[in-house]
Amino acid sequence: MGDFILMPKLGMTMTEGTIVKWLKNEGDRIEKGDYIFEVETDKTTLEVDSLVSGILLKKYYAEGDTVACDAKIAYVGEAGEKIPEIAAAKSAAAQPVRPPAEAVHVRPAEPPVFADTKFDYDLAVVGGGPGGYVAAIRAAQLGAKTVLIEKDALGGTCLNRGCIPTKALYASAKQWKNIKRSQDFGIKIKGAEIDFGAVMKRKDRIVRQLNAGVAGLLKKNKVEVIFGEATVKKEHAVSVGDRDITCRYIILATGGRPASVLKNVGAGVEIYDTDKLMNIKELPDSVVIVGGGVIGCEIGSIMNAFGVKVTIVEALPSILTAADDEISGLLAANMKKNGIDIRTSVTAEAVEKRGNACRVKLSDGNAVECGMVLEAVGRVADDAAFSALGLERSKGFIKVDPFMRTSLDSVYAIGDITGISQLAHAASEQGVIAAERLFGGRTQADEQYIPSCIFTDPEIAYVGMSEKQAKEKGLSPRAFKFPFGANGKALTIEETEGFVKVVYDQRFGEILGVHIIGPEASSLIHEAVIAIRLEGTAEHVGSTVHAHPTLSEALMEAFLGCSKGSIHL
């Protein structure tokens, strides 16, 4: 006698799930613990394992079907066994996570509470990245009838080709480095190796899970979604394919695309950008990265950890020029120690094919051979959807006021296309500001301090001004550094490289900026963000009791060093 596989209840509030993908086919033998299908709930996508063993004799539902919890969805038994029939237990179709080839309109389950009947929608958001989908959700929460238009996949570049996939690779690279140095912790490991295919599958699974989470949040907040290419030629109107919609307001959130500077590229040469890189099947033996900014340094650190020979070519005198000089200098020294070849004050003049490899000619007369050329020279605004609007610009970016309004009263712009910041969390905040201005009566755009986090080895994070920037503003800055080598927690985890540097105004003790290079910098920085936003002094923060032993004590000691004096240095 066989057994049924049921739709699992994966959370207290879950009532149904959508079968995103079957991982086993009818006729396959499965064992307990084997993953058999992926299920999407309102918030996430998970792989479901089997509680029984046998042959998968019958799948009662297809991919895309939404089924009630505890309903029978498949039957497992042995060959020749009679397959029982079941009554359908399908629910309303769920919102798709990724678009089909043609434009698709996804309607919410219930009509929104508030709508301007003059238009089809109160708000149309063009672009479903971290700025666009957040703006759409916030507007819907405030009662606006909202439609979101996305040409590719929900979550935009950040979720699908940028922040999330690169951090998944970064985590795998960090685990590999920890394995290689496990003997430092008294642990011997033999025979470990990198399965890059599995690394990429893990990355893809995380992206799918978060992608489905965005879809679930939009559905939960009753945001309508249209998958397709949007065109905005005038106020109050957006075209998607052969469909025209009208709207009271438009928020443009189309993001950016990889920039390119390489001109002399020979026949047969494939130049990778960061979008292409996220889909490679195997690691190259060597790579030349054109660009030593955030993206180039992050990818360089990841590939170096995986054993790839990395050369970084940077036109400016140093890498990572957006960071504090001491931090970029320490990172460069650490990269070189790890075997990364850094060429500064030089440009890539030409790339030619050399057998199965490439040869990159540099402006200083030298050349580097490699298995891959990656161009990482930043991103430019993607304005194809609205170029006909004629919006006022500044240095190529859309000019906006503090509430993100453009030169057209009914059109707002957020994210990369404004040139204010190319950070996902900045775009999200801008989306909230715009939505609350339009539908929440917001009258003040509070000044926000946006932290920057760079996932190199070691990590980097900073907020506020550097000493140089403070001097340029006519201030009287001073700085104090506390090394992680003097922090107990850093010693226990064998990560003592780096420091916390606090820049402060010596007249009033005001915190002007905090710069961190070292373990968990991306998490530690937020204490500094709050301190600066609340106008705390270095003495206030330094006098706050921090738990021991923790990495955050390094911040406490740095703040104390700016005021009463550091205890442990």
N, C-alpha and C positions, 0 to 999 in steps of 0.2 A: 504494500500500500504506500502510495507516494505522499508528498506533503505540499501544501500551498506556500508560496512566498507572498507575504502581505506587505502593503504599503506601511512603512514604519511611522510611528509617531515620534518625531525627533525633538520635540519641544512641547512645553505645556500648552502653548497657544496654537500649535499646528493642528489644522483640521484636514488638510489635503496636501498633496505633493504632485509635482509635474515630473514625468519621466523625461529627463533631458537626453539621455543616451543609454542604450542597452550595451553592456560590456560583454555579454555572453549571447550566443546564438542558440536557437532551438537545435537540439541534438548534441550540444556540448555537455561534457561531464563536468560537474562542479563539486567542489569540496567545501566543507564548513570553513568560513572565513574568506572564501573567494569573493571578490567584488563582482556584483552581477549587474548593477545599473546605477546611474547617477540620478539623484532626485533633487529638484529645486523646490524650496519652500519660499515663503515671502521674503526671507532675508539672506538665504545662502544656498549653495549647491554642495551636496555631499555624495560620496560614493557609499553605496549600501552593500554590506557583505551578507553572504548566505548563512542561515542558521541550520541548513540541512545539506546532505550530500546526495548525489544521484545525477540523472540526466535531465537537463532542462527540456521538458517535453512540450511545453506550451507557454507562449507569452500572450496573455489576454489583452494587453494594451500596447499601443505603438508609441514611439518617441513623440513627445509633444502632448500626449494625453495627460489630463489632470485627474487624479484619482483620490477618493476619500481615504483617510487614514484607516488602517486595519482591513481595507478591502483586499480581496485576493487578486493578485496581479500576474502570477505565474504558477506553473505546476511542475514539480520535480518528482520523478519516479524512476522506473527502469524500463528498458526497451520492451515494447509489446504491451505495455500496460494501458488500460483504457483511460482516456483523458476526460475528466469530468467537465461539464459545461457550467458556466456561472452567469449570474445576472450582472449586467453592467453597473458599475459604480463610479462612473465618470462625473466630474464636476465641470464647472464652466472653464473654458480654455484659459490657460495662463498666458500672461504677456510674454512674448518671445524675448530671449536674452540677446540673440544676435540677429541682424536683419537678413532676410532673403535677398535675392538679386534685385527684385523690384521694390518699389516703395510700398510700405505696409503701414496701415493705420491701426493703432491699438487703442481701444476705448476703455475708460475706467468702468468699474462695476456700477458706480452710482454717479449721478450728476453732481457737479460742484455746488457749493452753497451759494456762491455769489457770482454773478455774471453781468456784463454790460451787453444788453441785447442788441446794441447797434452793431456789434462785431461778433464774429464767430467765437473769438476767444478774447479774454482780457489780456493775456500775455502769450506771446510766442517766443520760445527760447531756441536759438539756432546754435546747436552744438551741445553734445551730451557729456562733456568732460567734467572735471571736478568743479569748474566754475558754473557751467550750464546746468547740470543736474541738481546742484545745490540751490541755485537760484530758482529753478522750477519747483522744487520741493517747498522752499520757504514761501514762495508766492502762493502755492496751493494751500499751504497751512494757514495763510492769511485770507483765504476764501476766494482767490482768483481762479477763474477758469483758465487752465494753463495747458499748453501743448508744447512738447519738446520734440525737436527735429534733429536727427542724428544720421549722418551718411554712412557710418561704419559700425562701430560697436560702442555700447554704453560704457562710460568711464573715460573715453577719449584716449589720447596719447599716454597720459599718466598711468592709467590702469592697464592698458593693453600693450604698450610698447615702451614705456618709460619707467616711472617711479617704482611700480610694483614688480614687474618682471626683473628689473635690474637688482632690486633689493633681494629678490628670491635667489638670484645667482650669487649675490654678495654673501648671503647667509650660507649657501653651499660652499663657497670658496673659504669662508671663515671656518666652517666645520673641518674642511680639509686641512687648513693650516693648524688647527688645534690637534688633529690626529697626528700630524707630522711632528708636533712638539710635545706629544703626550708623555714622553719619557721625562720631561721636566717636572711632571706631576707624579712621577713614580709609576707610570702605566706604560707597559710595552705592548705595542700592536704590530703584528706581522701580517703581511699580505694585503694590506689595504690598497685600494685602487679607485680611480675616478670612473664612474659610469656616466659619461656626459649625456647620454640619451635619457637616463633616469633623472639627471639634474634638470634637463629641459622639460620633461614630463611633469616634474614637481612644479616647476615654474608655471606651466600651462594650467595645471590643476588649481593653483592659487588664483590665477587670473580669472579662470572660469567661475570660481566660487565667489569672488568679489564682484565680477560682472553680473552674476545672477543676483547678488545682494543689491546692487544698484537698481536692477529691474524690479526687484521686490519692493524697495523703498518707494519708487515712483508709482507702482501699482497701489501700494498702501495709502499713499497720499493723493491718489486719484488724479495723477498727471497723465494726460494722453500723450502717446508717443507715436511719432511718424518716422519710420526709417526710410531715408532717401536723401537725394541732393537738394538742398534748399537754395533758392535764389531770392534776394531781396533787392528790388529795384526802386521802391518808393515806400513812404511811411504807411503803416497800418496794413501792409500786404506782404505775404510770403508765398512763393510758389514752390511746390514739391512735385516733381514730375509733371503730370498733366493736371494737377490739382492746385487751385488757388484758395488761400484762406485769408481771412481778414482778422485783424487783432488791434486792440487798443494800444498796446505797447509791444516793443520788440527788444529783447536782450540778445546781443551778438556775443557768442562765446565760442568762436570757431578755432581758437588756439593757434598753434604754429606748426611749421614743418621744418625739417632739417635744412640748414643753410649749406651752400656749397661754394668752395673757392678754387677747387682744382680745375684747371683749364686744359692742360696738355696731357690728355689721357689716351694712351695708345690703344690700338685695336685689340680686342680680346680681353681687356682688363676690366674686371668687375670691382667697382668702388662701393664699399659698404657704407651705409649710414646706420644710425642707431635703430631705425625701424627694421631694416634688413637683418641686422645683427641678432635680433630677438628670435629669429627663425632658423638660425644655422643648425645643422645636424651634427657637426663635429667641430672640434677645436682646431684652429690652424696651428702649425708649429711655431709661427712667428707672425707678428702684426706690427705695422707702422700706423700709429694713431696721429692723424693730422689735427692738432688742436690740444692744448694743454690746459683747458678750462675745467669746469666741474665734470662735464660728461667724459672728456678724455681721461681725466685722472681717475674717475670711478671705474671706467671700463678697463683702464690700464692696470689698476690694482687687482681687479677680479681676474683678468687673464693671467697676470703674473702669478697669482696664487694657484691657478690651475696648471702652471708650468709652461705657459706660452712665453716665448721671448718677445718682449715688448720694447718698442722704440716710440717715444713721444716727440713730435716735432711741433715746436711752438714759436710763432713769429715774434712774440714779445720777449723781453729780457728774462722773465721768470714764468713759471707755471702758476696757475691759480691766482691771478693778479687781483681777483675780487676779495681775497682773504687778507688778513693781517700779514705784513711782511715776514714776521718771525714764524708764523704758522706755515706759510707757503714754503719758506726756507727749510723748516724742519721736515715737512712732507717730502720735498725734493730730496733731501739727504737720506730719508728713510727709504724712498723708492729706489734710489741708486744703490743703497745697501742691499736691497732685495733683488738687485739685478736688472732694474729697469733703466734703459738708456734714454736720457733726457737731452734733447738738442734744442737749445733756446736761441733766440735772435736769428732764426733761420726759417725759411719757408720751403714748402714742397713745390718745385717748379714743373716737374713732369713725372708721369708714371708710365712705364712700358712693360710689356709682357716679356718674361725670360723663362721659357719652358713652362713648367708648372708653377713658377713663382712670379713675383713682380719686382721691378727695380724702381725705387723712388729716388729721383735726382733732387738734390737740395741746392739751395741758393748759395751755399758756401763752397760748392764744387764737389762735395762728397755725395755718396749714394748709399742707399740701404736696400738690401734684398729681403723680401719677406713673403709669407704665404697669403697675407691678407692686408689690404689697405682700408682703414676705417677713417672716414671723415667725420670729425666731431668739433665743428667750428661754430656751434650755437644753432639757434633757430630763428626763423623769420616769421612774421605774421602771415597767417593764411586768410587772405581777404577775398578769395574767389567768389564766395557766396554773396558779398555785398559791395563789390568794387564799384557798381553802378550808382550807389547811393550818393557819392560825392561828399563823404563826411570830412570834416576838417581834421587835418593831421599835424603831427609834430614829429619830425625826424622819421617819418615813415609809419608811425604808429597812430592809432585813433586817439584824438584828443578828447578827454573827458573831464567833467567837473568832479568835486569830492564825492558826489553821489553816483558817479559812473555814467552820467548823462552825456551824450555826444552833442554835436552841433545841431542835431535835429531833436526837438523836444520829446518826441515819442520813442526815440531809439537810444538804447543804453548799450554800453560795451564793457566787457570784463575780461580779465585774464591776459594771455600773451599779446593779444592784438592791441592792448593799450600801452605796452612798453613799460609799465610801472614795475612789474615783477614777472619773472617766468617761473614762479613757484606755484605748485598746485594749491597749497593752503592759502596763498594770497588770492588766487582766483576764487576760491570758495568764499572767502570773506567778502570779496567784492560782489559776488553774487548775492550774498545775504544783504549787503548794504543797498544794492539796487532794488531788490524785491521789497525790502522794508520801506524804502523811500516811496515806491510806487503804491504799495497796498497796505502798509502799516503806519503811514503818517510819520515816518522817521524824519526828524528835523536836524539831526546832528550826526556828522560823520566823525566819530571819535578817532583820534590818531592811534594807529596800531603799530606796534613794533614787530616786524616780521622776522622770525629767525630763519637762518639758512643752515642747512645740514648737508654735509658732503660725506658720502659713504666710501671713503678711501681706507687705507691701512697705515696709520690709525685714523679713526673717525675725526671729523672736523665739524664744529658748529659755532655760529657767532650771531650776535644781535647788537644793534646800535653801531656806534662809531668806533673806528680805530684811532690810534693816537694821531696819525697823519691827518685823517678827516677832521678830527676835533681842532687841530691847530689851524687848518684851512678855514674853519668857521670862526676863528678868532678867540677860541677858548683857551684855557690854561690847563691842559690835561697832564695827568701823571698816570703811571701804570704800575701794577704789582703782579708778579707771576708766582704761582705756587705749582711745583712740579708733582706729577703723579708718582714719581719715584719716592716721595715722602709720604705717600698715602697708604695706610695699612691694607685696605681692600684691594688696591691696585697690585700690591705685592703678592697678595694671596692668589690672585688670578693671573699672575705673571704678565701683566700689561702695565708697565711703568713708563712707557714712552709718552712724552707729551707734558702739557701743562694747562692750567687755567690762568688766563690773563684778564685782569679787570682794569678798564680805563675809567678814570674818574676825574672830576673837576676838583682841583686841590683847594679851591676857595670854599666850596660849600659841601664837598663830599658827595655830590651828585654822581650817580653811576651813568656814565656815557656809553659804555659798551662792554661786552663780555665776549671773550674769544677762547675757545676750547679746542685743543687737539689732544686726543687720548681716548681711552675706553669709554664707550657709551656716551660720547659727546652729544649725540642727537637726542638723548633723553635728558641729560643734565642741563641743557641750555634753557629749558622752560622755567626753571627757578629764576634765572636771570631775566627772562622776558617779563615775568610778573613783577619782579623787583623794579625794573625800569619803568614799566607802565604805571605802577602805583607810586612812582617818584620816591622810592625808598633810597636811603643813603647807604653807603658801603658799611657804615657802622651798624645800622639797623639790621641789615641782612647778616652781617658777620656775627652779630650778637645773638642771632636766632639759633637755638639748640638744634644740632643735626645728629642723627643717630650714628652710632659707631659699631662696627667699622663699615663705612659706606664710601662710595666714590664721591658723593655729594659733599663730604667733608672738605674736599679739595676746593670747592667753591667757597665754603665757609672760611677757610684759611686765607684764600685770596682776598675776600672782602675784608677780613680782619687786617690783612697786610696793608690795605688802603686806609685803615682808620686807626684802631688801637694797637695793632701789631699782631702779626701771625704768631701763634703759639709753637707750632711744630716745624718752624723753619728759621 
